[in-house]
Amino acid sequence: TTAKAQGNLQFNQVLNLSFTSNGTNFSVPVGKVWKIEEVAMSSYSAFLTMTVAGQQVFLKNTSGSYGYAFESFPYWVSGGQNIFLSGTHGGVASVIEFNVVP
């Protein structure tokens, strides 16, 4: 039996992607995979909207002692996809980028 997969993932870099309350677009380069680890917002009373490849992703959030925490992370996004992040306030997404190695 022969099986084929997308390849192996090799660590490339850590990205800290800043976005505004009006929203910011990001593109995952072809041949890469992003693992969105966490999103930090600039206010304790904020909400986050994330759209991947034109589809809104509903994020489960819980109130914590330090504001809102989003339990839907990590979130994986494949190469060639667009991500749109926005919220009631700006913030920063912590992302690990991997190379896809055949």
ZIGI-V871514 format. One record per backbone hydrogen bond with DSSP energy under -0.5 kcal/mol. NH is the residue of the N-H (numbers start at 1). CO is the residue of the C=O. E is the energy in kcal/mol with one decimal. If there is no record, write none. Layout:
BEGIN
nh=NH co=CO e=E
nh=NH co=CO e=E
END
This chain:
BEGIN
nh=8 co=101 e=-3.2
nh=10 co=99 e=-2.4
nh=12 co=97 e=-2.7
nh=13 co=97 e=-1.4
nh=15 co=95 e=-3.3
nh=17 co=15 e=-0.6
nh=17 co=93 e=-2.6
nh=18 co=16 e=-0.7
nh=19 co=91 e=-2.6
nh=23 co=20 e=-1.0
nh=24 co=85 e=-2.1
nh=26 co=83 e=-2.9
nh=28 co=81 e=-2.7
nh=29 co=27 e=-0.6
nh=32 co=29 e=-1.6
nh=33 co=98 e=-2.0
nh=34 co=77 e=-2.7
nh=35 co=96 e=-2.5
nh=36 co=34 e=-0.6
nh=36 co=75 e=-3.0
nh=37 co=35 e=-0.8
nh=37 co=94 e=-2.6
nh=38 co=94 e=-1.1
nh=40 co=92 e=-3.0
nh=42 co=90 e=-2.3
nh=46 co=44 e=-0.7
nh=49 co=86 e=-3.4
nh=50 co=57 e=-0.7
nh=51 co=84 e=-2.3
nh=52 co=55 e=-2.7
nh=53 co=82 e=-2.7
nh=55 co=52 e=-1.9
nh=57 co=50 e=-3.4
nh=58 co=56 e=-0.6
nh=59 co=57 e=-0.6
nh=62 co=69 e=-2.6
nh=64 co=67 e=-3.5
nh=67 co=64 e=-1.6
nh=68 co=44 e=-0.6
nh=69 co=62 e=-2.7
nh=71 co=60 e=-2.5
nh=71 co=69 e=-0.7
nh=72 co=60 e=-0.6
nh=73 co=70 e=-0.7
nh=74 co=36 e=-0.6
nh=75 co=36 e=-1.9
nh=77 co=34 e=-2.7
nh=79 co=32 e=-0.8
nh=80 co=28 e=-2.8
nh=81 co=78 e=-1.3
nh=83 co=26 e=-3.2
nh=84 co=51 e=-2.6
nh=85 co=24 e=-2.2
nh=86 co=49 e=-2.2
nh=87 co=21 e=-0.6
nh=88 co=47 e=-1.5
nh=91 co=19 e=-2.1
nh=92 co=40 e=-2.5
nh=93 co=17 e=-2.6
nh=94 co=38 e=-3.0
nh=95 co=15 e=-3.0
nh=95 co=93 e=-0.6
nh=96 co=35 e=-2.2
nh=97 co=13 e=-3.2
nh=97 co=95 e=-0.5
nh=98 co=33 e=-2.8
nh=99 co=10 e=-3.3
nh=100 co=31 e=-2.5
nh=101 co=8 e=-3.4
nh=101 co=99 e=-0.8
nh=102 co=100 e=-0.5
END
